[in-house]
């Protein structure tokens, strides 16, 4: 790995729920860093008074202003909507600023990878929960088998008490949910990389006597299909929801054909589906294959709940997503990641990540033993 990378300043783009959580997490666990949180809207008086997190007004769509802000910082964490990943990463590469984001968008990740070929800094997209930590977990499970047959990865960001017919409230970005429900995902089937349609591959199961369903969604595997091609027979990723959600969403997307009118779909969901801060994040992974000639399976289940951070209540999805990107930033500073170019999530050793100052948010992944 590379030498330790000295970072003195970090720019966070987007002061939404995730962006502010990332800023608070950096201020809490890395107080020596100069943390700047940028958003196109002016901060509130209370936010502006925060001495550990500097607030600035910035419209990231204005190239000159974005360039000035990136050039003034050693690293940038992009917490803007997925469609801003590609332009912000391109500007970061031009400015020589280390770049991290949380995007699940496959096309943006491919574009960022091409940019990174000649970059002097790190370009590391997909640093959240899924894609992100689930890729680290998947790679770690895969490495435990001499011959890997099947790897199944499941993640759910769920409202704990959804009462509507969708059995779902929004706990994160509406745009992100629409993107993963409307675009094809990646998988490996019988050793071949394939595209799978969203909402298909429906399955039902129980975890700790609670019923769930899961189905294909886009982007959760990141680059894991490419990294494991030739090493695994079957690999897939599905989103966990409560039973009935998939059927209702299929009606909206396909029976009403709102998949063809995503702006209208967004308006409908924003108007009719509430946001909730009472949530839980579930990670479930199962791998099977041969170890020392014996057919074995290993499973891992973790539940993450909300908790206070800097005296503010934070949700499970906020903490799990922010911990993913703050953890890899710490590993860069420790010299446990390459110092430049494109970096995949599966290049992060799970135990290294769990050993970071924010790894305790995934404490249930520590000390896993074969099933």
Secondary structure, 3 states (H helix, E strand, C coil): CCCCCCCCEEEEECCCHHHHHHHHHHHHHCCCCEEEEEECCCCCHHHHCCCCEEEEECCCCCHHHHHHHHHCCCEEEECCCHHHHHHHHHHHHHHCCEEEECCCCHHHHHHHHHHHHHCCCEEECCCECCCEHHHHHHHHHHCCCCEEEEEEEEEEEEECCCCCCCCCCECCCHHHHHHHHHCCEEEEECCEEEEECCCCCCEEEEECCEEEEEEECCCCCCCHHHHHCCCEEEEEEEEEECCCHHHHHHHHHHHCCHHHCHHHHHHHHHHHCCECCCEEEEEEEEEEEEECCEEEEEEEEEEEECEEECCEEECHHHHHHHHHHHHHHHHHHCCCCCCCEECCHHHCCHHHHHCCCCHHHHHHHCCCCCC
